[in-house]
């Protein structure tokens, strides 16, 4: 079972500046939703932003410990506009 804290740590290991919010959608520890805000997303297409995040979680996904992740990514400017 993966914890939200583990996911946050792994994402921040790849994107040290990232603000990360993780929510367990089912309570089972394998279906999550994550919001990730990082300056590293500047100038990147959405798919490239998601690839950056998923690259930090590839071992968990390959082992099926993490079954599903709904992902929302924003640059700091985009995030500020949403607040």
N, CA, C and O atoms as a Maestro MAE file, in Angstrom:
{
 s_m_m2io_version
 :::
 2.0.0
}

f_m_ct {
 s_m_title
 :::
 protein
 m_atom[332] {
  # First column is atom index #
  i_m_mmod_type
  r_m_x_coord
  r_m_y_coord
  r_m_z_coord
  i_m_residue_number
  s_m_chain_name
  s_m_pdb_residue_name
  s_m_pdb_atom_name
  i_m_atomic_number
  :::
  1 25 0.846 -1.184 0.000 1 A "UNK " " N  " 7
  2 3 0.000 0.000 0.000 1 A "UNK " " CA " 6
  3 2 0.889 1.243 0.000 1 A "UNK " " C  " 6
  4 15 1.811 1.367 0.806 1 A "UNK " " O  " 8
  5 25 0.601 2.126 -0.888 2 A "UNK " " N  " 7
  6 3 1.335 3.377 -1.015 2 A "UNK " " CA " 6
  7 2 0.597 4.453 -0.220 2 A "UNK " " C  " 6
  8 15 -0.633 4.508 -0.224 2 A "UNK " " O  " 8
  9 25 1.348 5.289 0.448 3 A "UNK " " N  " 7
  10 3 0.720 6.374 1.201 3 A "UNK " " CA " 6
  11 2 0.807 7.688 0.411 3 A "UNK " " C  " 6
  12 15 1.675 7.838 -0.450 3 A "UNK " " O  " 8
  13 25 -0.080 8.625 0.700 4 A "UNK " " N  " 7
  14 3 0.014 9.934 0.045 4 A "UNK " " CA " 6
  15 2 1.372 10.594 0.307 4 A "UNK " " C  " 6
  16 15 1.905 11.284 -0.562 4 A "UNK " " O  " 8
  17 25 1.922 10.387 1.485 5 A "UNK " " N  " 7
  18 3 3.224 10.981 1.812 5 A "UNK " " CA " 6
  19 2 4.337 10.393 0.932 5 A "UNK " " C  " 6
  20 15 5.235 11.116 0.502 5 A "UNK " " O  " 8
  21 25 4.275 9.089 0.668 6 A "UNK " " N  " 7
  22 3 5.264 8.471 -0.218 6 A "UNK " " CA " 6
  23 2 5.180 9.059 -1.624 6 A "UNK " " C  " 6
  24 15 6.200 9.369 -2.239 6 A "UNK " " O  " 8
  25 25 3.960 9.209 -2.125 7 A "UNK " " N  " 7
  26 3 3.796 9.781 -3.468 7 A "UNK " " CA " 6
  27 2 4.334 11.207 -3.512 7 A "UNK " " C  " 6
  28 15 5.014 11.592 -4.463 7 A "UNK " " O  " 8
  29 25 4.030 11.975 -2.494 8 A "UNK " " N  " 7
  30 3 4.521 13.352 -2.441 8 A "UNK " " CA " 6
  31 2 6.044 13.379 -2.445 8 A "UNK " " C  " 6
  32 15 6.652 14.160 -3.177 8 A "UNK " " O  " 8
  33 25 6.651 12.541 -1.642 9 A "UNK " " N  " 7
  34 3 8.120 12.492 -1.566 9 A "UNK " " CA " 6
  35 2 8.733 12.096 -2.901 9 A "UNK " " C  " 6
  36 15 9.721 12.689 -3.333 9 A "UNK " " O  " 8
  37 25 8.153 11.099 -3.553 10 A "UNK " " N  " 7
  38 3 8.690 10.651 -4.839 10 A "UNK " " CA " 6
  39 2 8.547 11.737 -5.909 10 A "UNK " " C  " 6
  40 15 9.472 11.967 -6.687 10 A "UNK " " O  " 8
  41 25 7.411 12.390 -5.946 11 A "UNK " " N  " 7
  42 3 7.208 13.461 -6.934 11 A "UNK " " CA " 6
  43 2 8.189 14.602 -6.671 11 A "UNK " " C  " 6
  44 15 8.777 15.148 -7.605 11 A "UNK " " O  " 8
  45 25 8.363 14.955 -5.410 12 A "UNK " " N  " 7
  46 3 9.285 16.052 -5.078 12 A "UNK " " CA " 6
  47 2 10.744 15.652 -5.263 12 A "UNK " " C  " 6
  48 15 11.605 16.525 -5.375 12 A "UNK " " O  " 8
  49 25 11.041 14.371 -5.298 13 A "UNK " " N  " 7
  50 3 12.417 13.947 -5.592 13 A "UNK " " CA " 6
  51 2 12.775 14.264 -7.040 13 A "UNK " " C  " 6
  52 15 13.936 14.524 -7.359 13 A "UNK " " O  " 8
  53 25 11.779 14.241 -7.907 14 A "UNK " " N  " 7
  54 3 11.983 14.549 -9.334 14 A "UNK " " CA " 6
  55 2 11.782 16.031 -9.607 14 A "UNK " " C  " 6
  56 15 12.432 16.608 -10.479 14 A "UNK " " O  " 8
  57 25 10.860 16.649 -8.840 15 A "UNK " " N  " 7
  58 3 10.527 18.067 -9.011 15 A "UNK " " CA " 6
  59 2 10.650 18.745 -7.651 15 A "UNK " " C  " 6
  60 15 9.640 18.964 -6.983 15 A "UNK " " O  " 8
  61 25 11.875 19.083 -7.228 16 A "UNK " " N  " 7
  62 3 12.102 19.583 -5.864 16 A "UNK " " CA " 6
  63 2 11.312 20.840 -5.503 16 A "UNK " " C  " 6
  64 15 11.031 21.072 -4.327 16 A "UNK " " O  " 8
  65 25 10.953 21.648 -6.488 17 A "UNK " " N  " 7
  66 3 10.222 22.878 -6.176 17 A "UNK " " CA " 6
  67 2 8.715 22.672 -6.106 17 A "UNK " " C  " 6
  68 15 7.972 23.613 -5.827 17 A "UNK " " O  " 8
  69 25 8.267 21.462 -6.355 18 A "UNK " " N  " 7
  70 3 6.839 21.223 -6.557 18 A "UNK " " CA " 6
  71 2 6.022 21.343 -5.279 18 A "UNK " " C  " 6
  72 15 6.414 20.890 -4.203 18 A "UNK " " O  " 8
  73 25 4.864 21.978 -5.451 19 A "UNK " " N  " 7
  74 3 3.798 21.908 -4.468 19 A "UNK " " CA " 6
  75 2 2.961 20.704 -4.873 19 A "UNK " " C  " 6
  76 15 2.528 20.608 -6.021 19 A "UNK " " O  " 8
  77 25 2.732 19.794 -3.948 20 A "UNK " " N  " 7
  78 3 2.031 18.546 -4.275 20 A "UNK " " CA " 6
  79 2 0.900 18.309 -3.280 20 A "UNK " " C  " 6
  80 15 1.099 18.379 -2.067 20 A "UNK " " O  " 8
  81 25 -0.293 18.027 -3.813 21 A "UNK " " N  " 7
  82 3 -1.436 17.608 -2.997 21 A "UNK " " CA " 6
  83 2 -1.860 16.237 -3.505 21 A "UNK " " C  " 6
  84 15 -2.134 16.059 -4.692 21 A "UNK " " O  " 8
  85 25 -1.912 15.277 -2.597 22 A "UNK " " N  " 7
  86 3 -2.299 13.920 -2.990 22 A "UNK " " CA " 6
  87 2 -3.515 13.498 -2.175 22 A "UNK " " C  " 6
  88 15 -3.573 13.695 -0.961 22 A "UNK " " O  " 8
  89 25 -4.480 12.913 -2.872 23 A "UNK " " N  " 7
  90 3 -5.700 12.435 -2.210 23 A "UNK " " CA " 6
  91 2 -5.924 10.978 -2.588 23 A "UNK " " C  " 6
  92 15 -5.893 10.615 -3.764 23 A "UNK " " O  " 8
  93 25 -6.150 10.150 -1.573 24 A "UNK " " N  " 7
  94 3 -6.489 8.739 -1.797 24 A "UNK " " CA " 6
  95 2 -7.961 8.678 -2.163 24 A "UNK " " C  " 6
  96 15 -8.810 8.996 -1.330 24 A "UNK " " O  " 8
  97 25 -8.284 8.281 -3.380 25 A "UNK " " N  " 7
  98 3 -9.666 8.337 -3.866 25 A "UNK " " CA " 6
  99 2 -10.548 7.218 -3.337 25 A "UNK " " C  " 6
  100 15 -11.763 7.385 -3.241 25 A "UNK " " O  " 8
  101 25 -9.953 6.079 -2.993 26 A "UNK " " N  " 7
  102 3 -10.776 4.936 -2.583 26 A "UNK " " CA " 6
  103 2 -10.507 4.478 -1.154 26 A "UNK " " C  " 6
  104 15 -11.267 3.682 -0.604 26 A "UNK " " O  " 8
  105 25 -9.444 4.969 -0.559 27 A "UNK " " N  " 7
  106 3 -9.070 4.513 0.778 27 A "UNK " " CA " 6
  107 2 -8.265 3.224 0.747 27 A "UNK " " C  " 6
  108 15 -7.874 2.707 1.794 27 A "UNK " " O  " 8
  109 25 -8.018 2.707 -0.440 28 A "UNK " " N  " 7
  110 3 -7.294 1.445 -0.575 28 A "UNK " " CA " 6
  111 2 -5.804 1.590 -0.800 28 A "UNK " " C  " 6
  112 15 -5.075 0.599 -0.818 28 A "UNK " " O  " 8
  113 25 -5.348 2.821 -0.971 29 A "UNK " " N  " 7
  114 3 -3.923 3.050 -1.151 29 A "UNK " " CA " 6
  115 2 -3.388 2.709 -2.521 29 A "UNK " " C  " 6
  116 15 -2.182 2.524 -2.688 29 A "UNK " " O  " 8
  117 25 -4.274 2.620 -3.517 30 A "UNK " " N  " 7
  118 3 -3.760 2.340 -4.853 30 A "UNK " " CA " 6
  119 2 -4.401 3.194 -5.952 30 A "UNK " " C  " 6
  120 15 -3.995 3.111 -7.111 30 A "UNK " " O  " 8
  121 25 -5.394 4.010 -5.598 31 A "UNK " " N  " 7
  122 3 -6.025 4.929 -6.552 31 A "UNK " " CA " 6
  123 2 -5.954 6.338 -5.966 31 A "UNK " " C  " 6
  124 15 -6.573 6.638 -4.945 31 A "UNK " " O  " 8
  125 25 -5.195 7.182 -6.629 32 A "UNK " " N  " 7
  126 3 -4.957 8.520 -6.091 32 A "UNK " " CA " 6
  127 2 -5.279 9.602 -7.111 32 A "UNK " " C  " 6
  128 15 -5.378 9.363 -8.314 32 A "UNK " " O  " 8
  129 25 -5.435 10.796 -6.571 33 A "UNK " " N  " 7
  130 3 -5.484 12.002 -7.388 33 A "UNK " " CA " 6
  131 2 -4.387 12.920 -6.865 33 A "UNK " " C  " 6
  132 15 -4.235 13.087 -5.655 33 A "UNK " " O  " 8
  133 25 -3.623 13.513 -7.777 34 A "UNK " " N  " 7
  134 3 -2.548 14.418 -7.370 34 A "UNK " " CA " 6
  135 2 -2.638 15.721 -8.141 34 A "UNK " " C  " 6
  136 15 -2.890 15.738 -9.346 34 A "UNK " " O  " 8
  137 25 -2.427 16.806 -7.420 35 A "UNK " " N  " 7
  138 3 -2.245 18.124 -8.011 35 A "UNK " " CA " 6
  139 2 -0.785 18.476 -7.811 35 A "UNK " " C  " 6
  140 15 -0.277 18.445 -6.690 35 A "UNK " " O  " 8
  141 25 -0.108 18.813 -8.905 36 A "UNK " " N  " 7
  142 3 1.314 19.131 -8.836 36 A "UNK " " CA " 6
  143 2 1.540 20.490 -9.499 36 A "UNK " " C  " 6
  144 15 1.140 20.715 -10.642 36 A "UNK " " O  " 8
  145 25 2.179 21.376 -8.768 37 A "UNK " " N  " 7
  146 3 2.491 22.718 -9.270 37 A "UNK " " CA " 6
  147 2 4.003 22.864 -9.265 37 A "UNK " " C  " 6
  148 15 4.650 22.685 -8.234 37 A "UNK " " O  " 8
  149 25 4.568 23.197 -10.440 38 A "UNK " " N  " 7
  150 3 6.025 23.314 -10.527 38 A "UNK " " CA " 6
  151 2 6.427 24.273 -11.647 38 A "UNK " " C  " 6
  152 15 5.802 24.317 -12.707 38 A "UNK " " O  " 8
  153 25 7.476 25.030 -11.387 39 A "UNK " " N  " 7
  154 3 8.046 25.887 -12.427 39 A "UNK " " CA " 6
  155 2 8.659 25.056 -13.552 39 A "UNK " " C  " 6
  156 15 8.853 25.558 -14.659 39 A "UNK " " O  " 8
  157 25 8.962 23.801 -13.278 40 A "UNK " " N  " 7
  158 3 9.525 22.914 -14.309 40 A "UNK " " CA " 6
  159 2 8.535 22.655 -15.435 40 A "UNK " " C  " 6
  160 15 8.924 22.167 -16.496 40 A "UNK " " O  " 8
  161 25 7.265 22.973 -15.225 41 A "UNK " " N  " 7
  162 3 6.247 22.771 -16.257 41 A "UNK " " CA " 6
  163 2 6.168 23.929 -17.247 41 A "UNK " " C  " 6
  164 15 5.499 23.833 -18.276 41 A "UNK " " O  " 8
  165 25 6.856 25.018 -16.928 42 A "UNK " " N  " 7
  166 3 6.827 26.195 -17.813 42 A "UNK " " CA " 6
  167 2 7.284 25.800 -19.218 42 A "UNK " " C  " 6
  168 15 8.327 25.167 -19.384 42 A "UNK " " O  " 8
  169 25 6.504 26.174 -20.216 43 A "UNK " " N  " 7
  170 3 6.864 25.937 -21.613 43 A "UNK " " CA " 6
  171 2 6.683 24.505 -22.085 43 A "UNK " " C  " 6
  172 15 7.015 24.181 -23.225 43 A "UNK " " O  " 8
  173 25 6.159 23.644 -21.219 44 A "UNK " " N  " 7
  174 3 5.955 22.242 -21.606 44 A "UNK " " CA " 6
  175 2 4.466 21.997 -21.866 44 A "UNK " " C  " 6
  176 15 3.591 22.577 -21.222 44 A "UNK " " O  " 8
  177 25 4.218 21.112 -22.836 45 A "UNK " " N  " 7
  178 3 2.844 20.704 -23.093 45 A "UNK " " CA " 6
  179 2 2.345 19.850 -21.933 45 A "UNK " " C  " 6
  180 15 3.135 19.328 -21.146 45 A "UNK " " O  " 8
  181 25 1.033 19.715 -21.838 46 A "UNK " " N  " 7
  182 3 0.433 18.971 -20.734 46 A "UNK " " CA " 6
  183 2 0.975 17.542 -20.662 46 A "UNK " " C  " 6
  184 15 1.270 17.041 -19.577 46 A "UNK " " O  " 8
  185 25 1.102 16.899 -21.803 47 A "UNK " " N  " 7
  186 3 1.596 15.515 -21.792 47 A "UNK " " CA " 6
  187 2 3.036 15.457 -21.272 47 A "UNK " " C  " 6
  188 15 3.409 14.510 -20.580 47 A "UNK " " O  " 8
  189 25 3.834 16.457 -21.599 48 A "UNK " " N  " 7
  190 3 5.214 16.500 -21.098 48 A "UNK " " CA " 6
  191 2 5.233 16.738 -19.583 48 A "UNK " " C  " 6
  192 15 6.071 16.183 -18.872 48 A "UNK " " O  " 8
  193 25 4.314 17.557 -19.105 49 A "UNK " " N  " 7
  194 3 4.214 17.786 -17.661 49 A "UNK " " CA " 6
  195 2 3.870 16.481 -16.943 49 A "UNK " " C  " 6
  196 15 4.457 16.154 -15.912 49 A "UNK " " O  " 8
  197 25 2.929 15.757 -17.492 50 A "UNK " " N  " 7
  198 3 2.509 14.500 -16.873 50 A "UNK " " CA " 6
  199 2 3.631 13.468 -16.943 50 A "UNK " " C  " 6
  200 15 3.812 12.683 -16.012 50 A "UNK " " O  " 8
  201 25 4.377 13.466 -18.032 51 A "UNK " " N  " 7
  202 3 5.496 12.533 -18.155 51 A "UNK " " CA " 6
  203 2 6.548 12.794 -17.081 51 A "UNK " " C  " 6
  204 15 7.143 11.855 -16.552 51 A "UNK " " O  " 8
  205 25 6.777 14.065 -16.759 52 A "UNK " " N  " 7
  206 3 7.731 14.390 -15.688 52 A "UNK " " CA " 6
  207 2 7.288 13.785 -14.362 52 A "UNK " " C  " 6
  208 15 8.089 13.197 -13.636 52 A "UNK " " O  " 8
  209 25 6.012 13.936 -14.060 53 A "UNK " " N  " 7
  210 3 5.490 13.395 -12.794 53 A "UNK " " CA " 6
  211 2 5.539 11.869 -12.811 53 A "UNK " " C  " 6
  212 15 6.020 11.245 -11.865 53 A "UNK " " O  " 8
  213 25 5.040 11.278 -13.891 54 A "UNK " " N  " 7
  214 3 5.009 9.815 -13.951 54 A "UNK " " CA " 6
  215 2 6.411 9.211 -13.907 54 A "UNK " " C  " 6
  216 15 6.584 8.088 -13.435 54 A "UNK " " O  " 8
  217 25 7.405 9.940 -14.392 55 A "UNK " " N  " 7
  218 3 8.768 9.391 -14.360 55 A "UNK " " CA " 6
  219 2 9.253 9.180 -12.925 55 A "UNK " " C  " 6
  220 15 10.108 8.331 -12.674 55 A "UNK " " O  " 8
  221 25 8.710 9.945 -11.998 56 A "UNK " " N  " 7
  222 3 9.101 9.770 -10.594 56 A "UNK " " CA " 6
  223 2 8.375 8.594 -9.948 56 A "UNK " " C  " 6
  224 15 8.760 8.147 -8.868 56 A "UNK " " O  " 8
  225 25 7.333 8.092 -10.595 57 A "UNK " " N  " 7
  226 3 6.505 7.036 -10.004 57 A "UNK " " CA " 6
  227 2 6.566 5.733 -10.782 57 A "UNK " " C  " 6
  228 15 5.797 4.812 -10.507 57 A "UNK " " O  " 8
  229 25 7.467 5.645 -11.747 58 A "UNK " " N  " 7
  230 3 7.455 4.497 -12.661 58 A "UNK " " CA " 6
  231 2 7.640 3.160 -11.953 58 A "UNK " " C  " 6
  232 15 7.042 2.166 -12.364 58 A "UNK " " O  " 8
  233 25 8.457 3.110 -10.895 59 A "UNK " " N  " 7
  234 3 8.659 1.834 -10.193 59 A "UNK " " CA " 6
  235 2 7.379 1.377 -9.499 59 A "UNK " " C  " 6
  236 15 7.038 0.194 -9.525 59 A "UNK " " O  " 8
  237 25 6.678 2.319 -8.881 60 A "UNK " " N  " 7
  238 3 5.412 1.974 -8.213 60 A "UNK " " CA " 6
  239 2 4.365 1.514 -9.214 60 A "UNK " " C  " 6
  240 15 3.606 0.583 -8.947 60 A "UNK " " O  " 8
  241 25 4.330 2.176 -10.376 61 A "UNK " " N  " 7
  242 3 3.342 1.809 -11.382 61 A "UNK " " CA " 6
  243 2 3.700 0.472 -12.024 61 A "UNK " " C  " 6
  244 15 2.817 -0.332 -12.322 61 A "UNK " " O  " 8
  245 25 4.989 0.234 -12.237 62 A "UNK " " N  " 7
  246 3 5.409 -1.034 -12.843 62 A "UNK " " CA " 6
  247 2 5.121 -2.209 -11.923 62 A "UNK " " C  " 6
  248 15 4.814 -3.307 -12.387 62 A "UNK " " O  " 8
  249 25 5.218 -1.980 -10.629 63 A "UNK " " N  " 7
  250 3 4.970 -3.056 -9.664 63 A "UNK " " CA " 6
  251 2 3.492 -3.200 -9.323 63 A "UNK " " C  " 6
  252 15 3.108 -4.109 -8.587 63 A "UNK " " O  " 8
  253 25 2.665 -2.307 -9.856 64 A "UNK " " N  " 7
  254 3 1.220 -2.275 -9.590 64 A "UNK " " CA " 6
  255 2 0.872 -1.859 -8.166 64 A "UNK " " C  " 6
  256 15 -0.284 -1.984 -7.761 64 A "UNK " " O  " 8
  257 25 1.845 -1.365 -7.394 65 A "UNK " " N  " 7
  258 3 1.520 -0.819 -6.071 65 A "UNK " " CA " 6
  259 2 0.640 0.420 -6.229 65 A "UNK " " C  " 6
  260 15 -0.253 0.674 -5.420 65 A "UNK " " O  " 8
  261 25 0.906 1.171 -7.269 66 A "UNK " " N  " 7
  262 3 0.084 2.319 -7.614 66 A "UNK " " CA " 6
  263 2 -0.689 1.942 -8.865 66 A "UNK " " C  " 6
  264 15 -0.120 1.832 -9.952 66 A "UNK " " O  " 8
  265 25 -1.997 1.743 -8.702 67 A "UNK " " N  " 7
  266 3 -2.803 1.257 -9.811 67 A "UNK " " CA " 6
  267 2 -3.281 2.393 -10.718 67 A "UNK " " C  " 6
  268 15 -3.295 2.254 -11.941 67 A "UNK " " O  " 8
  269 25 -3.676 3.527 -10.105 68 A "UNK " " N  " 7
  270 3 -4.214 4.623 -10.906 68 A "UNK " " CA " 6
  271 2 -3.888 5.957 -10.252 68 A "UNK " " C  " 6
  272 15 -3.912 6.099 -9.029 68 A "UNK " " O  " 8
  273 25 -3.585 6.924 -11.099 69 A "UNK " " N  " 7
  274 3 -3.293 8.277 -10.618 69 A "UNK " " CA " 6
  275 2 -3.957 9.278 -11.552 69 A "UNK " " C  " 6
  276 15 -3.566 9.409 -12.712 69 A "UNK " " O  " 8
  277 25 -4.957 9.981 -11.044 70 A "UNK " " N  " 7
  278 3 -5.547 11.100 -11.771 70 A "UNK " " CA " 6
  279 2 -4.653 12.294 -11.490 70 A "UNK " " C  " 6
  280 15 -4.407 12.633 -10.332 70 A "UNK " " O  " 8
  281 25 -4.174 12.923 -12.529 71 A "UNK " " N  " 7
  282 3 -3.131 13.936 -12.369 71 A "UNK " " CA " 6
  283 2 -3.565 15.271 -12.948 71 A "UNK " " C  " 6
  284 15 -4.078 15.353 -14.064 71 A "UNK " " O  " 8
  285 25 -3.345 16.321 -12.153 72 A "UNK " " N  " 7
  286 3 -3.561 17.699 -12.612 72 A "UNK " " CA " 6
  287 2 -2.253 18.433 -12.387 72 A "UNK " " C  " 6
  288 15 -1.721 18.434 -11.277 72 A "UNK " " O  " 8
  289 25 -1.733 19.057 -13.431 73 A "UNK " " N  " 7
  290 3 -0.463 19.773 -13.320 73 A "UNK " " CA " 6
  291 2 -0.648 21.228 -13.718 73 A "UNK " " C  " 6
  292 15 -1.417 21.555 -14.622 73 A "UNK " " O  " 8
  293 25 0.078 22.093 -13.016 74 A "UNK " " N  " 7
  294 3 -0.013 23.536 -13.261 74 A "UNK " " CA " 6
  295 2 1.357 24.171 -13.091 74 A "UNK " " C  " 6
  296 15 2.181 23.713 -12.300 74 A "UNK " " O  " 8
  297 25 1.578 25.217 -13.839 75 A "UNK " " N  " 7
  298 3 2.719 26.082 -13.551 75 A "UNK " " CA " 6
  299 2 2.318 26.962 -12.360 75 A "UNK " " C  " 6
  300 15 1.128 27.073 -12.063 75 A "UNK " " O  " 8
  301 25 3.270 27.581 -11.678 76 A "UNK " " N  " 7
  302 3 2.896 28.463 -10.559 76 A "UNK " " CA " 6
  303 2 1.936 29.570 -10.979 76 A "UNK " " C  " 6
  304 15 1.036 29.929 -10.219 76 A "UNK " " O  " 8
  305 25 2.118 30.113 -12.179 77 A "UNK " " N  " 7
  306 3 1.222 31.176 -12.658 77 A "UNK " " CA " 6
  307 2 -0.193 30.641 -12.873 77 A "UNK " " C  " 6
  308 15 -1.167 31.280 -12.474 77 A "UNK " " O  " 8
  309 25 -0.306 29.478 -13.499 78 A "UNK " " N  " 7
  310 3 -1.628 28.876 -13.705 78 A "UNK " " CA " 6
  311 2 -2.305 28.579 -12.367 78 A "UNK " " C  " 6
  312 15 -3.508 28.787 -12.206 78 A "UNK " " O  " 8
  313 25 -1.518 28.092 -11.415 79 A "UNK " " N  " 7
  314 3 -2.060 27.760 -10.094 79 A "UNK " " CA " 6
  315 2 -2.563 29.019 -9.384 79 A "UNK " " C  " 6
  316 15 -3.623 29.008 -8.759 79 A "UNK " " O  " 8
  317 25 -1.790 30.101 -9.487 80 A "UNK " " N  " 7
  318 3 -2.184 31.355 -8.847 80 A "UNK " " CA " 6
  319 2 -3.493 31.874 -9.426 80 A "UNK " " C  " 6
  320 15 -4.310 32.441 -8.700 80 A "UNK " " O  " 8
  321 25 -3.700 31.687 -10.719 81 A "UNK " " N  " 7
  322 3 -4.935 32.129 -11.355 81 A "UNK " " CA " 6
  323 2 -6.142 31.314 -10.891 81 A "UNK " " C  " 6
  324 15 -7.273 31.798 -10.921 81 A "UNK " " O  " 8
  325 25 -5.896 30.077 -10.462 82 A "UNK " " N  " 7
  326 3 -6.987 29.208 -9.988 82 A "UNK " " CA " 6
  327 2 -7.393 29.519 -8.554 82 A "UNK " " C  " 6
  328 15 -8.480 29.146 -8.115 82 A "UNK " " O  " 8
  329 25 -6.510 30.207 -7.824 83 A "UNK " " N  " 7
  330 3 -6.783 30.465 -6.397 83 A "UNK " " CA " 6
  331 2 -7.683 31.661 -6.216 83 A "UNK " " C  " 6
  332 15 -8.014 32.019 -5.085 83 A "UNK " " O  " 8
  :::
 }
 m_bond[331] {
  # First column is bond index #
  i_m_from
  i_m_to
  i_m_order
  :::
  1 1 2 1
  2 2 3 1
  3 3 4 2
  4 3 5 1
  5 5 6 1
  6 6 7 1
  7 7 8 2
  8 7 9 1
  9 9 10 1
  10 10 11 1
  11 11 12 2
  12 11 13 1
  13 13 14 1
  14 14 15 1
  15 15 16 2
  16 15 17 1
  17 17 18 1
  18 18 19 1
  19 19 20 2
  20 19 21 1
  21 21 22 1
  22 22 23 1
  23 23 24 2
  24 23 25 1
  25 25 26 1
  26 26 27 1
  27 27 28 2
  28 27 29 1
  29 29 30 1
  30 30 31 1
  31 31 32 2
  32 31 33 1
  33 33 34 1
  34 34 35 1
  35 35 36 2
  36 35 37 1
  37 37 38 1
  38 38 39 1
  39 39 40 2
  40 39 41 1
  41 41 42 1
  42 42 43 1
  43 43 44 2
  44 43 45 1
  45 45 46 1
  46 46 47 1
  47 47 48 2
  48 47 49 1
  49 49 50 1
  50 50 51 1
  51 51 52 2
  52 51 53 1
  53 53 54 1
  54 54 55 1
  55 55 56 2
  56 55 57 1
  57 57 58 1
  58 58 59 1
  59 59 60 2
  60 59 61 1
  61 61 62 1
  62 62 63 1
  63 63 64 2
  64 63 65 1
  65 65 66 1
  66 66 67 1
  67 67 68 2
  68 67 69 1
  69 69 70 1
  70 70 71 1
  71 71 72 2
  72 71 73 1
  73 73 74 1
  74 74 75 1
  75 75 76 2
  76 75 77 1
  77 77 78 1
  78 78 79 1
  79 79 80 2
  80 79 81 1
  81 81 82 1
  82 82 83 1
  83 83 84 2
  84 83 85 1
  85 85 86 1
  86 86 87 1
  87 87 88 2
  88 87 89 1
  89 89 90 1
  90 90 91 1
  91 91 92 2
  92 91 93 1
  93 93 94 1
  94 94 95 1
  95 95 96 2
  96 95 97 1
  97 97 98 1
  98 98 99 1
  99 99 100 2
  100 99 101 1
  101 101 102 1
  102 102 103 1
  103 103 104 2
  104 103 105 1
  105 105 106 1
  106 106 107 1
  107 107 108 2
  108 107 109 1
  109 109 110 1
  110 110 111 1
  111 111 112 2
  112 111 113 1
  113 113 114 1
  114 114 115 1
  115 115 116 2
  116 115 117 1
  117 117 118 1
  118 118 119 1
  119 119 120 2
  120 119 121 1
  121 121 122 1
  122 122 123 1
  123 123 124 2
  124 123 125 1
  125 125 126 1
  126 126 127 1
  127 127 128 2
  128 127 129 1
  129 129 130 1
  130 130 131 1
  131 131 132 2
  132 131 133 1
  133 133 134 1
  134 134 135 1
  135 135 136 2
  136 135 137 1
  137 137 138 1
  138 138 139 1
  139 139 140 2
  140 139 141 1
  141 141 142 1
  142 142 143 1
  143 143 144 2
  144 143 145 1
  145 145 146 1
  146 146 147 1
  147 147 148 2
  148 147 149 1
  149 149 150 1
  150 150 151 1
  151 151 152 2
  152 151 153 1
  153 153 154 1
  154 154 155 1
  155 155 156 2
  156 155 157 1
  157 157 158 1
  158 158 159 1
  159 159 160 2
  160 159 161 1
  161 161 162 1
  162 162 163 1
  163 163 164 2
  164 163 165 1
  165 165 166 1
  166 166 167 1
  167 167 168 2
  168 167 169 1
  169 169 170 1
  170 170 171 1
  171 171 172 2
  172 171 173 1
  173 173 174 1
  174 174 175 1
  175 175 176 2
  176 175 177 1
  177 177 178 1
  178 178 179 1
  179 179 180 2
  180 179 181 1
  181 181 182 1
  182 182 183 1
  183 183 184 2
  184 183 185 1
  185 185 186 1
  186 186 187 1
  187 187 188 2
  188 187 189 1
  189 189 190 1
  190 190 191 1
  191 191 192 2
  192 191 193 1
  193 193 194 1
  194 194 195 1
  195 195 196 2
  196 195 197 1
  197 197 198 1
  198 198 199 1
  199 199 200 2
  200 199 201 1
  201 201 202 1
  202 202 203 1
  203 203 204 2
  204 203 205 1
  205 205 206 1
  206 206 207 1
  207 207 208 2
  208 207 209 1
  209 209 210 1
  210 210 211 1
  211 211 212 2
  212 211 213 1
  213 213 214 1
  214 214 215 1
  215 215 216 2
  216 215 217 1
  217 217 218 1
  218 218 219 1
  219 219 220 2
  220 219 221 1
  221 221 222 1
  222 222 223 1
  223 223 224 2
  224 223 225 1
  225 225 226 1
  226 226 227 1
  227 227 228 2
  228 227 229 1
  229 229 230 1
  230 230 231 1
  231 231 232 2
  232 231 233 1
  233 233 234 1
  234 234 235 1
  235 235 236 2
  236 235 237 1
  237 237 238 1
  238 238 239 1
  239 239 240 2
  240 239 241 1
  241 241 242 1
  242 242 243 1
  243 243 244 2
  244 243 245 1
  245 245 246 1
  246 246 247 1
  247 247 248 2
  248 247 249 1
  249 249 250 1
  250 250 251 1
  251 251 252 2
  252 251 253 1
  253 253 254 1
  254 254 255 1
  255 255 256 2
  256 255 257 1
  257 257 258 1
  258 258 259 1
  259 259 260 2
  260 259 261 1
  261 261 262 1
  262 262 263 1
  263 263 264 2
  264 263 265 1
  265 265 266 1
  266 266 267 1
  267 267 268 2
  268 267 269 1
  269 269 270 1
  270 270 271 1
  271 271 272 2
  272 271 273 1
  273 273 274 1
  274 274 275 1
  275 275 276 2
  276 275 277 1
  277 277 278 1
  278 278 279 1
  279 279 280 2
  280 279 281 1
  281 281 282 1
  282 282 283 1
  283 283 284 2
  284 283 285 1
  285 285 286 1
  286 286 287 1
  287 287 288 2
  288 287 289 1
  289 289 290 1
  290 290 291 1
  291 291 292 2
  292 291 293 1
  293 293 294 1
  294 294 295 1
  295 295 296 2
  296 295 297 1
  297 297 298 1
  298 298 299 1
  299 299 300 2
  300 299 301 1
  301 301 302 1
  302 302 303 1
  303 303 304 2
  304 303 305 1
  305 305 306 1
  306 306 307 1
  307 307 308 2
  308 307 309 1
  309 309 310 1
  310 310 311 1
  311 311 312 2
  312 311 313 1
  313 313 314 1
  314 314 315 1
  315 315 316 2
  316 315 317 1
  317 317 318 1
  318 318 319 1
  319 319 320 2
  320 319 321 1
  321 321 322 1
  322 322 323 1
  323 323 324 2
  324 323 325 1
  325 325 326 1
  326 326 327 1
  327 327 328 2
  328 327 329 1
  329 329 330 1
  330 330 331 1
  331 331 332 2
  :::
 }
}
